Amino acid sequence: MKCKILTVLFLILAVSCKKETEKALVTEDSKVLSDTIQDQTDGEVVENSQLPVFPKAGKKIEDFLLEPYKVQYEAEGFLNDDELEDIVLVLQNKNDNTDVRPTLVLIKQSSGGYRLQETSWQALNPEYSYEGNKIYDYEDITIGKDKTLTVTLNGIGPVGTQETTYKYVNNELVFTKIHVFNMGAGSQIAVDYDLISGTAEMELVNTMVDSMPSTHETKKFKLEKQFFVYDSPERVLKKLPATDW
């Protein structure tokens, strides 16, 4: 059974290779660029990195927008324990949809306005690859009632589905869960990773049989804390159990 699972996983990964390569390229580029902004000051654009550092505070969303960015996605909800509604923004370069996209976490202040708590250049890759291909068909961000931030990416075909969940733990916005789903020739696989408990749940469905039998496995893993600001879902997934099921 293990050999069969390995074979199916290999086929799925092989079909997804082109899309994954495109995602990996833009992810690594964004990591290099984001590492250069650690010591920049508010509202400046540094020529070498081409990435802005956004204002630390503002009364409204527009106060955090710098050229050439626009708001692509917006979510409102409670992320911390002060019962004031926070905002998360995904920004996009108005002139280049292959550019890296910053995600801003704006924490509502009791005195009014917002404080920029987190900026991630890793949470979402560029919408389009350098070749002009749209990576995912559907993208969304939501803030849940359990004070979690979820980024959902869904694509038809081999790119599959990826859903990443973050939550404030000891005042740090960290990865808590990742869900991935992929379909290949004759099979589909879903894996749910709980990064807090260190548990991975996998279900493999054989779609070549009318009864569509499934195999379920659970695996434990150890992984250090992964941060919204510094870590991308793609790199985190590479550290998690997958191809050795």
Secondary structure, 3 states (H helix, E strand, C coil): CHHHHHHHHHHHHHHCHHHHHHHHHHHHHHHHHHHHHCCCCCCCECCCCCCECCCCEECCHHHHCCCCEEEEEEEEECCCCCCCCEEEEEEEECCCCCCCCCEEEEEECCCCCEEEEEEECCCCCCCECCCCCECCCEEEEEECCCCEEEEEEECCCCCCEEEEEEEEECCEEEEEEEEEEEEECCEEEEEEEECCCCEEEEEEEECCCCCCCEEEEEEECCCCCCECCCCCHHHHHHCCCCCCC
